[in-house]
Structures are given as C-alpha cells and as structure tokens.
C-alpha cells in the first residue's frame, strides 16, 4: 500500500478568529500549479484523495486533482490536530483504495509519517509531498519513506544555472 501526504500550499496569515477560513494565496496557487509537471513525472495515481475540509487544504487537493485527475473527498477527521488514528479511520471508509493521498496540515502530517516509519523527525513545508510505502496494511513502524519533495523543487528560479548548463 502507498500513502501520500500533501501539506496545503501557502495560505494567508493566521488570524485568531478565522484561521479555519484561510485560503491559498495567489503565490500558493501558482506554486502548486507549478508542481503539476513533477507530479506527472512521478506518475502519481492515488485511488483516493482525502482532504481536510478547511479551504486551504481543500483548494490544494482540488489543484492536485485538476493536475492529475480524480476528485477530492473531504473528511472532518483531517482537520488540524488529526492523529494517524484519525487518518486511518478516514481511510478505512474506502477499503478498496490501495494508494491514498492525505491533504492536510502540520504538524499532523509529519507526525503521522514519523509514527508510520519510525523516522526521528520529518518536516513538511507548505506544499511539500511525501510518499510512504508499506508491504501490507499501514501500521505504525511498518512504512518506509520512499521520497519527500520539498516545494522548492516545483519551480526553477535559478535561470543563470540553466544558461551555464
């Protein structure tokens, strides 16, 4: 089984009263759209995309689905503060899925990856994407990090290097 973890893209500044309502910034949208070619090269084909219902996460999931295909499904269990147990319960409602994408928040996603792989620590930046593989059912300590993409890989800001090469 393969689990993907996608942290929402760059969103507006947190506000104490309306943190749940924050949406992606134009730069956040552009960065995620720039990721599409890399997502295609990786041949990402999740059977299921589960997203937090918060706008910044759902917009991220929708941009992913726009690029790769499919539809995002929201689940309240992926709201901020979600544990691996919450993610697992959300996933079991879709038992036929063998490749599942979780779109959510920090530190929830990093904590789930650490729990599933036994890694000392994992840091998911905004728009970052990780792949964890399992030989069987996903359970704590049973996964291996196949890769972790830093969002800086999505765009090529170093034009000078391109000219030299």
BELLINLIN-V682683 format. One record per helix or strand of 2 or more residues. SS is the DSSP state (helix for helix, strand for strand). FROM is the first residue (numbers start at 1). TO is the last residue. If there is no record, write none. Layout:
BEGIN
ss=SS from=FROM to=TO
ss=SS from=FROM to=TO
END
This chain:
BEGIN
ss=strand from=2 to=7
ss=helix from=19 to=21
ss=helix from=26 to=41
ss=strand from=48 to=51
ss=helix from=55 to=68
ss=strand from=72 to=74
ss=helix from=76 to=78
ss=helix from=84 to=92
ss=strand from=99 to=104
ss=helix from=108 to=117
ss=strand from=129 to=134
ss=strand from=143 to=149
ss=helix from=151 to=154
ss=helix from=159 to=164
END
